[in-house]
Amino acid sequence: MKDPKKTDDLKRSLKTYSKYSALGLQMGALIFIGAYGGKWLDSYFEFQKPWLTMIGTLSGMGSGLYILLNGLKTDDND
């Protein structure tokens, strides 16, 4: 017979793993979208320097960090 405590521990650990994996993927996607969008805008407006790429990347990093910190904060409340 299966031990219910081990099953609950496994479910809890898988839930935690999937939550942090999703946070990492979201952060990576936001940085990619910001960088790609900035690069596209730089080529569209034909800027000499990649200002919009830098701004897009930094805004993606900021958004990702915000989502990450909110995810960690909700983890403290559980």
Residue, then its C-alpha position, 0 to 999 in steps of 0.5 A: m500500500k502507498d504511504p499517503k504522506k509520501t504521496d502528499d510530499l511528492k505532490r507538493s514538491l512537484k507543484t513547487y517545481s512547476k511553479y518555479s519553472a514557470l516563473g523562470l520561463q516567464m522571465g526568459a520570455l519577457i526578456f526575449i520579447g523586450a530584446y526582440g521588440g527593441k531590435w525590431l524597432d531599432s531596425y524600423f527607425e534605422f537608429q545608429k545605436p541600439w537604444l531601443t534594444m537596450i530599453g526593451t531588454l531592460s524593461g523585460m528584465g524589470s518586468g520579469l523581476y517584478i513577476l518573480l518577486n510577486g511569485l516569491k511573495t505569494d509563496d511566503n503567504d502560503 
